């Protein structure tokens, strides 16, 4: 790879994709609705538990589990499928010309003006190549370079 300002071995796991999805859900109005629904289900369950039959108890428990257990599991399974499609030998580099992605079989370059944005989350930085796709660089990959890397990428993306 050319002389890169930043270069990383790209290592995105199912957990990373799950975590990004959870940031997306719970950082939006959908997450607020999920929380309100779950709290309402807890209150309903507490209020009516002793007065209802077994079927209703099962439905109440299912309602509580919908956003606390079932949704996260489904999102993790989807993340696992996505992670399986990512080449394990991928290297990603960043310089003044753009982003350079290299695998054993191919390489591609993205110019900075083609990048849609950058998101900084507590455990990762996400570089958006489209509105729905991008590169997840976790804190374990970035290490102590996270802040400097974020500042560099932000300076290169035309807002």
DSSP file (Angstrom, degrees, kcal/mol; ACC not computed):
  #  RESIDUE AA STRUCTURE BP1 BP2  ACC     N-H-->O    O-->H-N    N-H-->O    O-->H-N    TCO  KAPPA ALPHA  PHI   PSI    X-CA   Y-CA   Z-CA
    1    1 A X              0   0    0      0, 0.0     3,-0.2     0, 0.0     6,-0.0   0.000 360.0 360.0 360.0 144.5    0.0    0.0    0.0
    2    2 A X        -     0   0    0      1,-0.2     2,-1.1    91,-0.0     0, 0.0   0.128 360.0 -63.1 -55.9-178.8    1.2    3.5   -0.7
    3    3 A X        -     0   0    0      2,-0.0     2,-0.3     1,-0.0    -1,-0.2  -0.608  68.7-165.5 -72.7 101.0    2.4    5.8    2.0
    4    4 A X        -     0   0    0     -2,-1.1    91,-0.2    -3,-0.2     3,-0.2  -0.642  30.3-145.7 -95.0 145.5   -0.8    6.1    4.0
    5    5 A X  S    S+     0   0    0     89,-1.6     2,-0.3     1,-0.3    90,-0.2   0.891  96.2  11.6 -70.2 -40.4   -1.6    8.7    6.7
    6    6 A X  E    S+A   94   0A   0     88,-2.0    88,-3.0    -3,-0.1     2,-0.3  -0.996  70.6 178.9-136.7 141.8   -3.6    6.0    8.4
    7    7 A X  E     +A   93   0A   0     -2,-0.3     2,-0.3    86,-0.2    86,-0.2  -0.984   6.5 173.2-145.7 131.5   -3.7    2.2    7.7
    8    8 A X  E     -A   92   0A   0     84,-2.8    84,-2.8    -2,-0.3     2,-0.6  -0.973  37.2-118.4-137.6 149.7   -5.7   -0.4    9.5
    9    9 A X  E     -A   91   0A   0     -2,-0.3     2,-0.5    82,-0.2    82,-0.2  -0.819  43.5-125.2 -80.5 123.4   -6.5   -4.1    9.2
   10   10 A X        +     0   0    0     80,-2.5     2,-0.4    -2,-0.6    80,-0.4  -0.618  38.6 169.4 -79.9 119.5  -10.3   -4.0    8.8
   11   11 A X        +     0   0    0     -2,-0.5     2,-0.5   125,-0.2   127,-0.2  -0.768   0.6 167.3-134.9  85.8  -11.9   -6.3   11.5
   12   12 A X        -     0   0    0     -2,-0.4     2,-0.2    71,-0.1    74,-0.1  -0.896  13.9-168.6-105.2 126.4  -15.7   -5.9   11.8
   13   13 A X     >  -     0   0    0     -2,-0.5     4,-1.9     1,-0.1     5,-0.2  -0.560  38.6-103.8-105.7 170.4  -17.5   -8.5   13.8
   14   14 A X  H  > S+     0   0    0      1,-0.2     4,-2.6     2,-0.2     5,-0.2   0.874 123.3  55.9 -58.9 -38.1  -21.2   -9.3   14.2
   15   15 A X  H  > S+     0   0    0      2,-0.2     4,-2.9     1,-0.2    -1,-0.2   0.887 104.7  52.1 -64.1 -38.2  -21.1   -7.6   17.6
   16   16 A X  H  > S+     0   0    0      2,-0.2     4,-2.3     1,-0.2    -2,-0.2   0.923 112.1  45.2 -62.6 -44.5  -19.8   -4.4   16.0
   17   17 A X  H  X S+     0   0    0     -4,-1.9     4,-2.3     2,-0.2    -2,-0.2   0.903 113.8  50.4 -66.1 -40.9  -22.6   -4.4   13.5
   18   18 A X  H  X S+     0   0    0     -4,-2.6     4,-2.6     2,-0.2    -2,-0.2   0.933 110.4  49.6 -60.1 -46.4  -25.1   -5.2   16.3
   19   19 A X  H  X S+     0   0    0     -4,-2.9     4,-2.4     1,-0.2    -2,-0.2   0.908 110.4  49.5 -62.3 -42.7  -23.7   -2.3   18.4
   20   20 A X  H  X S+     0   0    0     -4,-2.3     4,-2.2     2,-0.2    -1,-0.2   0.904 111.2  50.5 -62.6 -41.1  -24.0    0.1   15.5
   21   21 A X  H  X S+     0   0    0     -4,-2.3     4,-2.7     2,-0.2    -2,-0.2   0.910 110.0  49.5 -62.8 -42.2  -27.6   -1.0   14.9
   22   22 A X  H  X S+     0   0    0     -4,-2.6     4,-2.8     2,-0.2     5,-0.2   0.893 108.8  52.4 -66.0 -39.0  -28.5   -0.5   18.5
   23   23 A X  H  X S+     0   0    0     -4,-2.4     4,-1.0     1,-0.2    -1,-0.2   0.928 111.8  48.3 -57.6 -43.6  -26.9    3.0   18.5
   24   24 A X  H  < S+     0   0    0     -4,-2.2    -2,-0.2     2,-0.2     7,-0.2   0.924 115.6  42.0 -63.8 -46.0  -29.1    3.7   15.5
   25   25 A X  H >< S+     0   0    0     -4,-2.7     3,-1.5     1,-0.2     6,-1.4   0.964 119.4  41.1 -67.4 -52.7  -32.3    2.4   17.0
   26   26 A X  H 3< S+     0   0    0     -4,-2.8    -1,-0.2     1,-0.3    -2,-0.2   0.508 109.3  60.2 -82.1  -1.4  -31.9    3.9   20.5
   27   27 A X  T 3< S+     0   0    0     -4,-1.0    -1,-0.3    -5,-0.2     2,-0.2   0.206 104.6  62.3 -99.9  13.6  -30.6    7.2   19.2
   28   28 A X  S <> S-     0   0    0     -3,-1.5     4,-1.4     1,-0.0     3,-0.3  -0.709  99.7 -94.6-129.2 178.8  -33.8    7.7   17.3
   29   29 A X  H  > S+     0   0    0      1,-0.2     4,-2.3    -2,-0.2     5,-0.2   0.804 120.7  63.9 -65.5 -29.4  -37.5    8.2   17.9
   30   30 A X  H  > S+     0   0    0      1,-0.2     4,-2.5     2,-0.2    -1,-0.2   0.913 101.7  50.2 -59.8 -42.7  -38.0    4.5   17.3
   31   31 A X  H  > S+     0   0    0     -6,-1.4     4,-2.4    -3,-0.3    -1,-0.2   0.887 107.9  52.3 -63.6 -40.1  -35.8    3.8   20.4
   32   32 A X  H  X S+     0   0    0     -4,-1.4     4,-2.6    -7,-0.2    -1,-0.2   0.924 110.6  48.1 -61.6 -44.0  -37.9    6.2   22.5
   33   33 A X  H  X S+     0   0    0     -4,-2.3     4,-2.8     1,-0.2    -2,-0.2   0.901 109.9  53.0 -62.8 -40.6  -41.1    4.3   21.4
   34   34 A X  H  X S+     0   0    0     -4,-2.5     4,-2.4     2,-0.2    -2,-0.2   0.919 111.2  46.2 -59.7 -43.8  -39.4    1.0   22.2
   35   35 A X  H  X S+     0   0    0     -4,-2.4     4,-2.7     2,-0.2     5,-0.2   0.925 112.9  48.8 -66.3 -45.3  -38.6    2.2   25.7
   36   36 A X  H  X S+     0   0    0     -4,-2.6     4,-2.5     1,-0.2    -2,-0.2   0.923 112.7  48.9 -60.7 -44.3  -42.1    3.7   26.3
   37   37 A X  H  X S+     0   0    0     -4,-2.8     4,-2.5     2,-0.2    -2,-0.2   0.924 112.1  48.2 -60.7 -45.5  -43.7    0.4   25.1
   38   38 A X  H  X S+     0   0    0     -4,-2.4     4,-2.3     2,-0.2    -2,-0.2   0.913 112.5  47.7 -64.4 -43.4  -41.4   -1.7   27.3
   39   39 A X  H  X S+     0   0    0     -4,-2.7     4,-2.5     2,-0.2    -1,-0.2   0.916 112.0  50.7 -63.1 -42.5  -42.1    0.5   30.4
   40   40 A X  H  X S+     0   0    0     -4,-2.5     4,-2.8    -5,-0.2    -2,-0.2   0.908 110.1  49.9 -61.4 -41.3  -45.9    0.3   29.6
   41   41 A X  H  X S+     0   0    0     -4,-2.5     4,-2.6     2,-0.2    -1,-0.2   0.898 110.0  50.7 -65.0 -39.7  -45.7   -3.5   29.3
   42   42 A X  H  X S+     0   0    0     -4,-2.3     4,-2.5     2,-0.2    -2,-0.2   0.926 112.5  46.4 -62.1 -44.4  -43.8   -3.7   32.7
   43   43 A X  H  X S+     0   0    0     -4,-2.5     4,-2.3     2,-0.2    -2,-0.2   0.918 113.5  48.3 -65.4 -43.6  -46.5   -1.5   34.3
   44   44 A X  H  X S+     0   0    0     -4,-2.8     4,-2.7     2,-0.2     5,-0.2   0.913 112.2  49.8 -61.5 -42.5  -49.4   -3.5   32.8
   45   45 A X  H  X S+     0   0    0     -4,-2.6     4,-1.8     1,-0.2    -2,-0.2   0.935 112.1  47.3 -63.1 -46.1  -47.7   -6.8   33.9
   46   46 A X  H  < S+     0   0    0     -4,-2.5     4,-0.3     1,-0.2    -1,-0.2   0.877 116.1  45.2 -62.1 -37.7  -47.2   -5.5   37.4
   47   47 A X  H  < S+     0   0    0     -4,-2.3    -2,-0.2    -5,-0.2    -1,-0.2   0.900 126.1  25.5 -74.0 -42.0  -50.8   -4.3   37.6
   48   48 A X  H >X S+     0   0    0     -4,-2.7     3,-1.4    -5,-0.2     4,-0.8   0.430  86.0 105.2-108.3   0.2  -52.7   -7.3   36.1
   49   49 A X  G >< S+     0   0    0     -4,-1.8     3,-0.8     1,-0.3    -1,-0.1   0.880  85.7  44.5 -51.9 -47.2  -50.4  -10.3   36.7
   50   50 A X  G 34 S+     0   0    0     -4,-0.3    -1,-0.3     1,-0.2    -2,-0.1   0.659 114.3  50.5 -73.2 -15.4  -52.5  -11.7   39.6
   51   51 A X  G <4 S+     0   0    0     -3,-1.4     2,-0.3    -4,-0.1    -1,-0.2   0.435  96.8  77.4-104.5  -0.8  -55.8  -11.2   37.7
   52   52 A X  S << S-     0   0    0     -3,-0.8     2,-0.0    -4,-0.8     0, 0.0  -0.733  74.3-112.0-116.3 161.0  -55.1  -12.8   34.3
   53   53 A X     >  -     0   0    0     -2,-0.3     4,-2.0     1,-0.1     5,-0.1  -0.184  41.8 -92.7 -80.6 177.6  -54.9  -16.3   32.9
   54   54 A X  H  > S+     0   0    0      1,-0.2     4,-2.3     2,-0.2     5,-0.2   0.851 121.8  56.0 -62.5 -38.5  -51.8  -18.1   31.6
   55   55 A X  H  > S+     0   0    0      1,-0.2     4,-2.2     2,-0.2    -1,-0.2   0.931 109.5  45.9 -61.5 -45.4  -52.2  -17.0   28.0
   56   56 A X  H  > S+     0   0    0      1,-0.2     4,-2.7     2,-0.2    -1,-0.2   0.888 110.3  54.5 -65.8 -38.4  -52.3  -13.3   28.9
   57   57 A X  H  X S+     0   0    0     -4,-2.0     4,-2.4     2,-0.2    -1,-0.2   0.910 108.3  49.3 -60.2 -41.2  -49.3  -13.8   31.2
   58   58 A X  H  X S+     0   0    0     -4,-2.3     4,-2.5     2,-0.2    -2,-0.2   0.914 111.6  49.1 -63.4 -42.5  -47.4  -15.3   28.2
   59   59 A X  H  X S+     0   0    0     -4,-2.2     4,-2.4     2,-0.2    -2,-0.2   0.896 110.5  50.4 -64.2 -40.4  -48.4  -12.3   26.1
   60   60 A X  H  X S+     0   0    0     -4,-2.7     4,-2.0     2,-0.2    -2,-0.2   0.924 112.1  46.9 -62.9 -44.4  -47.3   -9.8   28.7
   61   61 A X  H  X S+     0   0    0     -4,-2.4     4,-2.3     2,-0.2    -2,-0.2   0.905 111.6  51.5 -63.9 -41.2  -43.9  -11.5   29.1
   62   62 A X  H  X S+     0   0    0     -4,-2.5     4,-1.4     1,-0.2    -2,-0.2   0.899 108.3  52.4 -62.0 -40.3  -43.6  -11.6   25.3
   63   63 A X  H  X S+     0   0    0     -4,-2.4     4,-0.5     1,-0.2    -1,-0.2   0.896 110.4  47.1 -62.1 -40.8  -44.4   -7.9   25.2
   64   64 A X  H  X S+     0   0    0     -4,-2.0     4,-0.6     1,-0.2     3,-0.3   0.892 115.3  46.4 -66.1 -39.1  -41.7   -7.2   27.7
   65   65 A X  H  X>S+     0   0    0     -4,-2.3     5,-2.7     1,-0.2     4,-2.5   0.660  89.7  87.4 -78.6 -16.8  -39.2   -9.3   25.8
   66   66 A X  I  <>S+     0   0    0     -4,-1.4     5,-2.5     1,-0.2    -1,-0.2   0.910 106.5  16.7 -52.7 -52.7  -40.0   -7.9   22.4
   67   67 A X  I  <5S+     0   0    0     -4,-0.5    -1,-0.2    -3,-0.3    -2,-0.1   0.559 129.0  51.3 -99.9 -10.2  -37.5   -4.9   22.6
   68   68 A X  I  <5S-     0   0    0     -4,-0.6    -2,-0.2     3,-0.1    -3,-0.2   0.738 132.3  -0.6 -97.1 -25.5  -35.3   -6.2   25.4
   69   69 A X  I  X5S+     0   0    0     -4,-2.5     4,-1.8    -5,-0.1    -3,-0.2   0.657 128.0  49.0-127.5 -54.5  -34.5   -9.7   24.2
   70   70 A X  I  ><S+     0   0    0     -5,-2.7     4,-2.5     1,-0.2     5,-0.2   0.946 111.3  47.2 -65.5 -52.0  -36.1  -10.6   20.8
   71   71 A X  H  ><S+     0   0    0     -5,-2.5     4,-2.7    -6,-0.4     5,-0.2   0.935 112.3  49.2 -58.5 -49.2  -35.1   -7.5   18.8
   72   72 A X  H  > S+     0   0    0      1,-0.2     4,-2.2     2,-0.2    -1,-0.2   0.885 112.0  49.8 -59.0 -36.5  -31.5   -7.5   19.9
   73   73 A X  H  X S+     0   0    0     -4,-1.8     4,-2.4     2,-0.2    -1,-0.2   0.933 111.7  47.7 -66.3 -44.7  -31.2  -11.2   19.1
   74   74 A X  H  X S+     0   0    0     -4,-2.5     4,-2.2     1,-0.2    -2,-0.2   0.915 112.6  49.2 -62.3 -42.8  -32.7  -10.7   15.6
   75   75 A X  H  X S+     0   0    0     -4,-2.7     4,-2.4    -5,-0.2    -1,-0.2   0.886 110.5  51.2 -64.4 -38.7  -30.4   -7.7   15.0
   76   76 A X  H  X S+     0   0    0     -4,-2.2     4,-2.5    -5,-0.2    -2,-0.2   0.915 108.7  50.8 -64.3 -43.0  -27.3   -9.8   16.1
   77   77 A X  H  X S+     0   0    0     -4,-2.4     4,-1.9     2,-0.2    -2,-0.2   0.916 111.5  48.0 -61.5 -42.7  -28.3  -12.6   13.7
   78   78 A X  H  X S+     0   0    0     -4,-2.2     4,-2.2     1,-0.2    -1,-0.2   0.907 111.5  51.0 -63.0 -41.4  -28.6  -10.1   10.9
   79   79 A X  H  X S+     0   0    0     -4,-2.4     4,-2.9     1,-0.2    -2,-0.2   0.860 106.4  54.8 -63.1 -36.4  -25.2   -8.7   11.9
   80   80 A X  H  X S+     0   0    0     -4,-2.5     4,-1.6     2,-0.2    -1,-0.2   0.904 108.4  48.2 -64.5 -41.2  -23.7  -12.1   11.9
   81   81 A X  H  X S+     0   0    0     -4,-1.9     4,-0.6     2,-0.2    -2,-0.2   0.914 113.7  47.5 -64.0 -42.4  -24.8  -12.7    8.3
   82   82 A X  H >< S+     0   0    0     -4,-2.2     3,-1.4     1,-0.2     4,-0.4   0.926 109.8  51.9 -64.5 -44.9  -23.4   -9.3    7.3
   83   83 A X  H >< S+     0   0    0     -4,-2.9     3,-1.2     1,-0.3    -1,-0.2   0.826 101.0  62.8 -62.4 -31.6  -20.1   -9.9    9.0
   84   84 A X  H 3< S+     0   0    0     -4,-1.6    -1,-0.3     1,-0.2    -2,-0.2   0.729  99.1  55.7 -66.6 -20.9  -19.7  -13.2    7.2
   85   85 A X  T << S+     0   0    0     -3,-1.4     2,-0.5    -4,-0.6    -1,-0.2   0.559  86.2  95.8 -87.8  -8.4  -19.7  -11.3    3.8
   86   86 A X  S <  S-     0   0    0     -3,-1.2     4,-0.0    -4,-0.4   -74,-0.0  -0.712  83.8-115.5 -86.5 125.5  -16.7   -9.1    4.8
   87   87 A X    >   -     0   0    0     -2,-0.5     3,-0.8     1,-0.1    -2,-0.1  -0.322  15.6-143.1 -59.0 139.0  -13.3  -10.4    3.6
   88   88 A X  T 3  S+     0   0    0      1,-0.2    -1,-0.1    -4,-0.1    -2,-0.0   0.703  95.6  55.6 -77.7 -19.7  -11.1  -11.3    6.6
   89   89 A X  T 3  S+     0   0    0    -80,-0.1    -1,-0.2     2,-0.1     2,-0.2   0.082  78.0 138.6-100.9  23.9   -7.9  -10.1    4.9
   90   90 A X    <   -     0   0    0     -3,-0.8   -80,-2.5   -80,-0.4     2,-0.4  -0.480  31.3-169.7 -79.0 136.8   -9.1   -6.5    4.2
   91   91 A X  E     -AB   9 102A   0     11,-2.9    11,-2.9   -82,-0.2     2,-0.4  -0.978   3.9-161.4-123.1 138.0   -6.8   -3.6    4.8
   92   92 A X  E     -AB   8 101A   0    -84,-2.8   -84,-2.8    -2,-0.4     2,-0.3  -0.977   8.1-173.9-125.6 130.6   -8.1    0.0    4.7
   93   93 A X  E     -AB   7 100A   0      7,-3.0     7,-2.9    -2,-0.4     2,-0.4  -0.903   8.8-157.2-125.6 152.7   -5.9    3.0    4.2
   94   94 A X  E     +AB   6  99A   0    -88,-3.0   -88,-2.0    -2,-0.3   -89,-1.6  -0.994  24.0 145.9-131.1 129.7   -6.5    6.8    4.3
   95   95 A X  E >   - B   0  98A   0      3,-2.3     3,-1.1    -2,-0.4   -91,-0.1  -0.834  64.8 -76.0-146.1-172.3   -4.5    9.5    2.7
   96   96 A X  T 3  S+     0   0    0      1,-0.3    16,-0.2    -2,-0.3     3,-0.1   0.694 126.6  55.7 -66.0 -17.7   -5.1   12.9    1.1
   97   97 A X  T 3  S-     0   0    0      1,-0.3    15,-0.5    14,-0.1     2,-0.3   0.686 117.5 -96.3 -87.0 -19.9   -6.4   11.3   -2.0
   98   98 A X  E <   -B   95   0A   0     -3,-1.1    -3,-2.3    13,-0.2     2,-0.4  -0.994  58.3 -27.3 146.0-152.0   -9.1    9.2   -0.3
   99   99 A X  E     -BC  94 110A   0     11,-2.9    11,-3.1    -2,-0.3     2,-0.5  -0.891  47.5-161.6-109.6 134.6   -9.9    5.8    1.1
  100  100 A X  E     -BC  93 109A   0     -7,-2.9    -7,-3.0    -2,-0.4     2,-0.5  -0.970   3.2-167.8-123.5 120.1   -8.1    2.8   -0.2
  101  101 A X  E     -BC  92 108A   0      7,-3.1     7,-2.6    -2,-0.5     2,-0.4  -0.927   8.2-177.4-112.3 126.1   -9.5   -0.7    0.4
  102  102 A X  E     +BC  91 107A   0    -11,-2.9   -11,-2.9    -2,-0.5     2,-0.2  -0.985   8.0 168.1-129.1 130.3   -7.3   -3.7   -0.4
  103  103 A X        -     0   0    0      3,-3.2   -13,-0.1    -2,-0.4    -2,-0.0  -0.743  52.8 -95.7-122.1 177.4   -8.1   -7.4   -0.1
  104  104 A X  S    S+     0   0    0     -2,-0.2     3,-0.1     1,-0.2   -14,-0.0   0.848 123.9  36.0 -61.3 -33.5   -6.2  -10.4   -1.5
  105  105 A X  S    S-     0   0    0      1,-0.2     2,-0.3    -3,-0.0    -1,-0.2   0.706 125.8  -0.7 -97.0 -22.9   -8.4  -10.5   -4.6
  106  106 A X        -     0   0    0      2,-0.0    -3,-3.2     0, 0.0     2,-0.3  -0.971  51.2-146.9-158.9 169.4   -9.1   -6.8   -5.4
  107  107 A X  E     -C  102   0A   0     -2,-0.3     2,-0.3    -5,-0.2    -5,-0.2  -0.986  12.8-174.5-142.7 154.0   -8.6   -3.2   -4.4
  108  108 A X  E     -C  101   0A   0     -7,-2.6    -7,-3.1    -2,-0.3     2,-0.4  -0.989  11.7-147.0-147.5 155.2  -10.7   -0.1   -4.7
  109  109 A X  E     -C  100   0A   0     -2,-0.3     2,-0.5    -9,-0.2    -9,-0.2  -0.965   5.0-162.5-124.9 139.4  -10.3    3.6   -4.0
  110  110 A X  E     -C   99   0A   0    -11,-3.1   -11,-2.9    -2,-0.4     2,-0.1  -0.988  18.0-135.6-120.5 126.6  -12.9    6.1   -2.9
  111  111 A X    >   -     0   0    0     -2,-0.5     3,-1.7   -13,-0.2     4,-0.4  -0.478  23.6-116.7 -75.0 152.0  -12.3    9.8   -3.3
  112  112 A X  G >  S+     0   0    0    -15,-0.5     3,-1.5     1,-0.3    46,-0.3   0.847 113.2  61.5 -59.3 -35.3  -13.1   12.0   -0.3
  113  113 A X  G 3  S+     0   0    0      1,-0.3    -1,-0.3    44,-0.1   -15,-0.0   0.648  99.1  57.8 -70.0 -11.0  -15.8   13.9   -2.3
  114  114 A X  G <  S+     0   0    0     -3,-1.7     2,-0.4    16,-0.0    -1,-0.3   0.567  83.9 100.1 -89.5 -10.2  -17.7   10.6   -2.6
  115  115 A X    <   -     0   0    0     -3,-1.5    14,-0.2    -4,-0.4    43,-0.2  -0.625  59.4-158.3 -81.6 130.8  -17.9   10.0    1.1
  116  116 A X        -     0   0    0     12,-2.3     2,-0.3    -2,-0.4    13,-0.2   0.767  56.9 -54.2 -81.7 -27.6  -21.3   11.0    2.6
  117  117 A X  E     -D  128   0B   0     11,-1.2    11,-2.8    13,-0.1     2,-0.4  -0.980  41.7-107.9 170.4 177.4  -20.2   11.5    6.2
  118  118 A X  E     -D  127   0B   0     -2,-0.3     2,-0.4     9,-0.2     9,-0.2  -1.000  21.3-159.8-136.7 136.0  -18.5   10.3    9.4
  119  119 A X  E     -D  126   0B   0      7,-3.0     7,-2.8    -2,-0.4     2,-0.6  -0.952   5.0-154.4-116.9 134.5  -20.2    9.3   12.6
  120  120 A X  E     +D  125   0B   0     -2,-0.4     2,-0.3     5,-0.2     5,-0.2  -0.942  19.7 174.1-110.5 116.9  -18.4    9.2   16.0
  121  121 A X  E >   -D  124   0B   0      3,-3.1     3,-0.9    -2,-0.6  -101,-0.0  -0.743  46.5-100.1-113.9 164.1  -19.9    6.8   18.5
  122  122 A X  T 3  S+     0   0    0     -2,-0.3     3,-0.1     1,-0.2    -1,-0.0   0.834 121.3  25.8 -55.3 -34.2  -18.5    5.9   21.9
  123  123 A X  T 3  S+     0   0    0      1,-0.1    16,-2.1  -107,-0.1    17,-0.3   0.341 127.7  15.8-113.9   7.4  -17.0    2.6   20.7
  124  124 A X  E <   -DE 121 138B   0     -3,-0.9    -3,-3.1    14,-0.3     2,-0.4  -0.995  56.5-127.0-166.9 164.9  -16.4    3.3   17.0
  125  125 A X  E     -DE 120 137B   0     12,-2.5    12,-3.0    -2,-0.3     2,-0.5  -0.994  25.4-158.4-120.4 134.4  -16.1    5.6   14.1
  126  126 A X  E     -DE 119 136B   0     -7,-2.8    -7,-3.0    -2,-0.4     2,-0.6  -0.961   3.6-159.0-117.6 125.3  -18.3    5.0   11.0
  127  127 A X  E     -DE 118 135B   0      8,-2.5     8,-2.5    -2,-0.5     2,-0.6  -0.918  17.1-143.1-104.3 117.4  -17.3    6.4    7.6
  128  128 A X  E     +DE 117 134B   0    -11,-2.8   -12,-2.3    -2,-0.6   -11,-1.2  -0.706  25.1 175.4 -88.9 115.6  -20.4    6.5    5.4
  129  129 A X  S    S+     0   0    0      4,-1.6     2,-0.3    -2,-0.6     5,-0.2   0.746  81.2   3.5 -86.4 -26.6  -19.7    5.6    1.7
  130  130 A X  S    S-     0   0    0      3,-2.1   -14,-0.1   -15,-0.1    -1,-0.1  -0.809  94.7 -88.2-137.9-177.6  -23.5    5.8    1.0
  131  131 A X  S    S+     0   0    0     -2,-0.3     3,-0.0     1,-0.2    -3,-0.0   0.777 128.2  25.4 -65.9 -24.1  -26.5    6.7    3.2
  132  132 A X  S    S+     0   0    0      1,-0.0     2,-0.3    -4,-0.0    -1,-0.2   0.519 117.4  59.6-117.3  -9.7  -26.8    3.1    4.3
  133  133 A X        +     0   0    0      2,-0.0    -3,-2.1     0, 0.0    -4,-1.6  -0.898  56.0 124.3-126.4 151.3  -23.3    1.6    3.9
  134  134 A X  E     -E  128   0B   0     -2,-0.3     2,-0.5    -6,-0.3    -6,-0.2  -0.959  53.1 -71.5-174.7-167.2  -19.9    2.4    5.3
  135  135 A X  E     -E  127   0B   0     -8,-2.5    -8,-2.5    -2,-0.3     2,-0.6  -0.948  32.5-149.6-114.8 127.8  -16.8    1.3    7.2
  136  136 A X  E     -E  126   0B   0     -2,-0.5     2,-0.6   -10,-0.2  -125,-0.2  -0.871  12.8-175.4 -98.1 120.2  -16.9    0.6   10.9
  137  137 A X  E     -E  125   0B   0    -12,-3.0   -12,-2.5    -2,-0.6  -125,-0.1  -0.941  15.8-154.4-116.2 108.1  -13.6    1.3   12.6
  138  138 A X  E >>  -E  124   0B   0     -2,-0.6     4,-2.7   -14,-0.2     3,-0.6  -0.269  28.5-107.8 -80.3 165.2  -13.9    0.2   16.3
  139  139 A X  H 3> S+     0   0    0    -16,-2.1     4,-3.0     1,-0.2     7,-0.1   0.839 120.0  58.9 -59.4 -33.7  -11.9    1.6   19.2
  140  140 A X  H 34 S+     0   0    0    -17,-0.3    -1,-0.2     1,-0.2   -16,-0.1   0.832 111.9  40.4 -68.0 -29.6   -9.9   -1.7   19.3
  141  141 A X  H <4 S+     0   0    0     -3,-0.6    -2,-0.2     1,-0.1    -1,-0.2   0.889 121.8  40.9 -80.3 -43.2   -8.8   -1.1   15.7
  142  142 A X  H >< S+     0   0    0     -4,-2.7     3,-1.8     1,-0.2    -2,-0.2   0.838  82.8 171.6 -76.0 -34.5   -8.2    2.6   16.1
  143  143 A X  G ><  -     0   0    0     -4,-3.0     3,-1.3     1,-0.3    -1,-0.2  -0.324  69.9 -12.8  59.7-137.6   -6.6    2.5   19.5
  144  144 A X  G 3  S+     0   0    0      1,-0.3     4,-0.4     2,-0.1     3,-0.3   0.548 128.6  73.1 -74.0  -6.8   -5.1    5.8   20.7
  145  145 A X  G <>  +     0   0    0     -3,-1.8     4,-3.1     1,-0.2     5,-0.3   0.462  66.5 102.1 -84.7  -0.8   -5.4    7.2   17.1
  146  146 A X  H <> S+     0   0    0     -3,-1.3     4,-2.8     1,-0.2     5,-0.2   0.905  82.8  40.6 -54.6 -52.9   -9.2    7.6   17.4
  147  147 A X  H  > S+     0   0    0     -3,-0.3     4,-2.5     2,-0.2    -1,-0.2   0.932 118.8  45.4 -64.7 -47.0   -9.5   11.3   18.0
  148  148 A X  H  > S+     0   0    0     -4,-0.4     4,-2.3     1,-0.2    -1,-0.2   0.897 114.5  49.9 -63.4 -40.4   -6.7   12.3   15.6
  149  149 A X  H  X S+     0   0    0     -4,-3.1     4,-2.9     2,-0.2     5,-0.3   0.929 110.3  49.5 -63.6 -46.0   -8.2    9.9   13.0
  150  150 A X  H  X S+     0   0    0     -4,-2.8     4,-2.7    -5,-0.3    -2,-0.2   0.924 111.7  48.7 -59.8 -44.8  -11.7   11.4   13.4
  151  151 A X  H  X S+     0   0    0     -4,-2.5     4,-1.9     2,-0.2    -1,-0.2   0.901 112.4  49.5 -61.4 -41.0  -10.4   14.9   13.1
  152  152 A X  H  X S+     0   0    0     -4,-2.3     4,-1.2     2,-0.2    -2,-0.2   0.951 113.6  44.0 -63.7 -50.7   -8.5   13.9    9.9
  153  153 A X  H >X S+     0   0    0     -4,-2.9     4,-1.5     1,-0.2     3,-0.6   0.913 112.4  53.2 -62.6 -42.7  -11.5   12.3    8.3
  154  154 A X  H 3< S+     0   0    0     -4,-2.7    -1,-0.2    -5,-0.3    -2,-0.2   0.877 107.1  52.3 -60.0 -37.9  -13.8   15.1    9.3
  155  155 A X  H 3< S+     0   0    0     -4,-1.9    -1,-0.2     1,-0.2    -2,-0.2   0.769 110.3  49.2 -70.1 -24.8  -11.4   17.6    7.7
  156  156 A X  H << S+     0   0    0     -4,-1.2     2,-0.5    -3,-0.6    -1,-0.2   0.723  92.1  86.4 -87.1 -23.5  -11.4   15.7    4.4
  157  157 A X  S  < S-     0   0    0     -4,-1.5     2,-0.7    -3,-0.2   -44,-0.1  -0.665  77.9-131.9 -85.3 126.8  -15.1   15.2    4.0
  158  158 A X              0   0    0     -2,-0.5    -2,-0.1   -46,-0.3    -3,-0.1  -0.673 360.0 360.0 -77.5 115.4  -16.9   18.1    2.2
  159  159 A X              0   0    0     -2,-0.7    -1,-0.2    -5,-0.1    -2,-0.0   0.472 360.0 360.0 -77.6 360.0  -19.9   18.9    4.4
